[in-house]
Amino acid sequence: MVFEIATQPLREAAQGGAPGVLDGKAVAAALLAQVEEATAALSGRDIVPTLAVVRVGNDLASDIYVRHKERACAKVGIAFRHEHLPATATQAEVLASLRRLNADERVHGILLQLPLPGDMNGADLLTAIDPQKDVDGFHPLNLGGLMSGHAVLEPCTPRGVMTLLAASGVELTGKRAVVIGRSVIVGRPMSLMLARANATVTLCHRHTRDLAEIVSQAEVLVVATGVAGLVHGEWVRPGAVVIDVGISRVDGKLRGDVDFEGARQRAAAITPVPRGVGPMTVATLMENVVRAVCVRHGLLFRNGELIDAASAGVRFDSGEGLAPWRARPIAPR
């Protein structure tokens, strides 16, 4: 409701890829084009969407991910701030940085880059982020909002997967969906989103018995474990849609959690690694920044233009119940 995606451009982008391959990079580009339209409209109101990334230490993968986000921001007109703290920073120092960004009215989105070094308590730090600026969607209030059906900011990777499935014309109602991996970042919110789309969902993890048998029943399979090649091609049900979220480096090459070549021979469609889910995650992060801006200013982005929420008969309740925001029709007086 806050940021209404025009589905037709995304569907056209999805159709341009190789047969049987879900081209996340192309769909992400189409989504980013819509985000850029929104930021241009916001600039016309003297509003500059701003994302702040807090990074601790010098993890090489984190450095790459932060640069990806910075480039995406530059592409769509979102201002980018990078707060890079040394690996020797204390939890109190990271907390102080997050609180300062919470209080900064010029910042609309805050992201704490994971993993954190040492014995820092990531859960406590994520909870310290203002849920209305939590563009990763990991704050307990936002996760609770997802559970209750009232979230505005949802975890980027599973939401990006849902956008990719919709763009690719994958019908979920009544389908048997299997999610492997139960992390708060991907697996658990992914299962909730699939259930919301009327799929019947099985959530698997390291203690699941007969994993191959369960996978063989999946009409939609989402794998998010970080274990390279965990799912063998022959496990995949013929005609299934396979979403490979995992990415690992093995012998200098990037590999997913699924045996791509083996699964491709059986699946109706499959995401590659890379060019699959990763670009959708970044694009959805940009979308979340615009969502945060719109709610802050009482705006909706609909049919390619910004409109005042009140004039469209919508109001935002802030900070009540489990959800930091709830969009409701304005009750007649």
Summary of the structure (lengths in Angstrom):
residues: 333
radius of gyration: 19.7
end to end distance: 22.8
largest distance: 66.4
contacts: 1141
relative contact order: 0.16
helix: 40%
strand: 21%
